[in-house]
Amino acid sequence: MLQTTVLAFDLGASSGRALIGKLTRAEDGERRLEVEEIHRFPNVAVQVGRHLHWDILRLLQEMKHALRKAFQLGFKPVTFGVDTWGVDFGLLDANGELLGNPYHYRDPHTEGLIEEIEALFGKEELFRQGGLQFMPFNTIYQLYAMKKAASPKLEAARTLLLTPDLLVYLLTGQRACEFSMATTTQLLHPESRQWNTSLMEKLGIPSDVFLEPVYPGTRIGPLSEEVCEELGIPSVEAVAVATHDTESAVAAIPAGAGAFVYLVCGTWSLVGTELDQPLLTAEAMELEFSNEGGAGGKYQLLKNIMGLWILQECKREWDEQGNVYSFAELANMAEQEEAFRSLINPDDLRFFGPSNMTEKVRSYCRESGQPVPITESEVARCIMDSLALRYRSALEQIEKLTGERYGGMHMVGGGIQNKLLCRLTANAIGRPVWAGPVEASAIGNMLAQFMALGKCTDLAEARQLSAASFPVDIYEPSDMDIWNETYERFKQLL
């Protein structure tokens, strides 16, 4: 049985993982991808004074540990790739040294800057030139905040590396800027696919710190000699995957030919569809959609929804209070509660920041004249019902923008382990939900590596490999009348 082994680093906002991917081909020619997690580690933001930062060197140390562990376990990966959350970055000085720990996207230093920059350029022009939903954490606002604060780090910067590219640099010494991650900055022109230097100049943001973007599947270079010597391992080559974890997840969706709609379900919920070119209409802007680059040079038209972050924060609070439940237990408890008793708009800005999330849910319900959820199970049911209904509204908006009618929705990511949420989503949209794979970001990461190695010729073949390798659970809709009635009520909250 022929085998090719790769290593995927999949880093989320709360944890990171290293996974081995083994591509096997039997004598009859059948190919399968097998995935095995070999290391998991926390990713904890650090408050320093009034600012929130990532502990980037801690992440680097965990990745080094995983590299060593891969070889200790007998694996021999020929390449590795890194995918992470979007928008955040590190700055290098003239000597290639990292200028401090990167800001966390939930740091408050960008407050009020969306309106300030809109006043300079106009909302429609900004959307045409950046293609993104106006979110306070987008890289453009982080850099503008640093410029307004006369940051010495920004003044000393000679290179900007987005988070996954920064981690690859710290392991290899090679600098690169991957396309999918570059599109999360709001500074890459979506049509020309070049950096918007005129926009940067008007904002006082240095444009010479940005590198020319490369596409997923580009080979970057081997681990540095210093890293290999430190870890006692042979060299492994870095590949630029779709380094934004959302885009890696989309690459793994087991979709066939033709248009499809998807939900990447995790801390954030991303509802979207894949296009050959960005959609930059005024209607797309008003509906708050983003155009993000992906594998195969595609664009993803997608909507950011607050997602399971709300439930995760509530669970964290309950854990601290001694009421410890697993997410599976919370789903089982929520299933026993009355449906639709209380609903929230998950995208209300009060839910963006951490802390006091349970009280935020209760206060929203109180202010909107609804019954206030008291118990953990009532709060969990409120959140899950609301998310499912929000997914329906996003689906309807996508169909309005594209003129397509989709037969169902693909759901991928860790959130699909919540079977109640999958079932509620099918009921809410009134169409089948095809759930899987769970490890979509890591799998898409691996598929890009296999494309770089010539094991998959293109994105379509990579998705065929995903479909052949991982099971998909199907959820059929039910109780449509009550869901349609509740949806009309939910729309009043948006």
Order of alpha helices (4+ residues) and beta strands (2+ residues): beta-beta-beta-beta-beta-alpha-beta-beta-alpha-alpha-alpha-alpha-beta-alpha-beta-alpha-alpha-beta-beta-alpha-beta-alpha-beta-beta-alpha-beta-beta-alpha-alpha-alpha-alpha-beta-alpha-beta-alpha-alpha-beta-alpha
